[in-house]
Amino acid sequence: MTRPAQGRNNQRRKTQSRRSGAAEMWRSPGPLPDLEPVAVSQDVSALIKSLGEPPMNDGKEAGYYFGTVIERAAAIAAALALSADLLVDPSD
């Protein structure tokens, strides 16, 4: 007789724990932080170059491709900053 009662209690605990851990998806978000100007680096792949060649076959070629991807990502980020009028003036 105690088994069915235990099963019901376990089910109640499971449903209660699901409800209590639910996230508030439709709450009002906090205010956004102030936007800061974006400065474009002269050498965007300097960090990856400082690590040396990747330890793999044709590491020099792989490093070239990594650098190309990083430069493309930096160009897209600069274009987005320019479109939002957040790009720092290069003369500054």
Steps between C-alpha positions, in 0.01 A plus 500: 500500500788736555632466145222688318516781754874531451455515123252785530729691736791463258289632215399803708862574585602479135228740383571742785872503422430570133277793586736657752800490261316663209659814357306821461517530123265796462640726768604856415872522421727745675627812327772458236848631581632811326666431167873553472681596179678220314863540393639285219836339568784537249587131523192301597676163480787600731378278784482185290837579342656538844409138579713374211415251231226249580645158597369310197606401152524809280481718811617806312216465251246440779626812678444696180139381482440576868633851442276544195190401698594738783556788256163435336324494837671828597390658170139399563518633858640831372223524240236442766659763724508745209133435421410573863721812501721351772831484313779705651641765267842373376654848538449487880 
